[in-house]
Amino acid sequence: MDWNRFLLIAANNGNLAMVDEAILRGADIHTHDDGPLGVACHKGHFEVVVYLVENGANVHADNYDALMAAYYAGHFRIVNYLIKQGITIH
């Protein structure tokens, strides 16, 4: 099983239980350049975003795109959360 891919799909779908399972099974939270965080931001999955950040996802990685995706999609709760977490704004 490719747990990194599983994590990316789970984050994209907003399935927190599957995200947790993937990480417990050894998925790299930073896979695909912190892609799980990016897709969760884009799709508006707030609980998944919080879980990923609390478990080590790097808001300082090249996640400006994630911030902007959340912003343009109207996910302002995520935008505010990322700013409070110290995401770099270019």
CORKA-V633114 format. One record per run of one state. SS is the DSSP state (@ for helix, = for strand, . for the rest). FROM is the first residue (numbers start at 1). LEN is the number of residues. If there is no record, write none. Layout:
BEGIN
SS&FROM&LEN, SS&FROM&LEN
END
This chain:
BEGIN
.&1&2, @&3&11, .&14&2, @&16&9, .&25&6, @&31&13, .&44&2, @&46&9, .&55&9, @&64&9, .&73&3, @&76&9, .&85&6
END
